[in-house]
């Protein structure tokens, strides 16, 4: 099993910044990706950003240029730096680790990000 521990959510004014972190522990698959998803009230969960074991990254169009995902090579912690936050970024942000072989997903409990206008 894999456990994901998230931190860094909170309340911020529009235009502000937050940094989320997620640390994986347990029986971590050798090949994996780590990323962040978010779900706003009444909406489906969507991918925010992901970093692959190759260090490649992928971002949602809505956050490109504002959010940066980083994972130090060899470490099982991923960071999401969120700049120029907008009210539409308000959501529960959940950390994800995907097994690159089996495609099994592991999820954190989620952390609330609220951006006030």
Phi, psi and omega in degrees: 000154179240136175247140179239124180247119183255154173204162171110357178289177178159194181252133180216153176280155178305137183093349181277186184226153172217156172232127175259147173227152180216126178244129179264143176216167180103212183271078187280126179298145184299315180255118183204164170239153176231143182197186180233137172239163176219154177221119177268158180305130178077005181239163177280156176294139181227151176290135174259304182198150179217146174236132184266166180298339176281356184080359173293155182229161176216137182233150169293145181303326185290344182244355180302134180087348180244324182252147176226129176256140183216136176222117180291132185303132178087354180250156182251037175238135179238141181243144173235109176267123184244115179249162178048049182295144180237158180307328180289353174276354179298125183183172166271124181259127183241136176279143180229138168236126181247128174292122184291342181263306183273344183068016178288139180258137170245144185232145168277175183284340180100151177224137185278132172241123180236126180245119181268146181272000000 
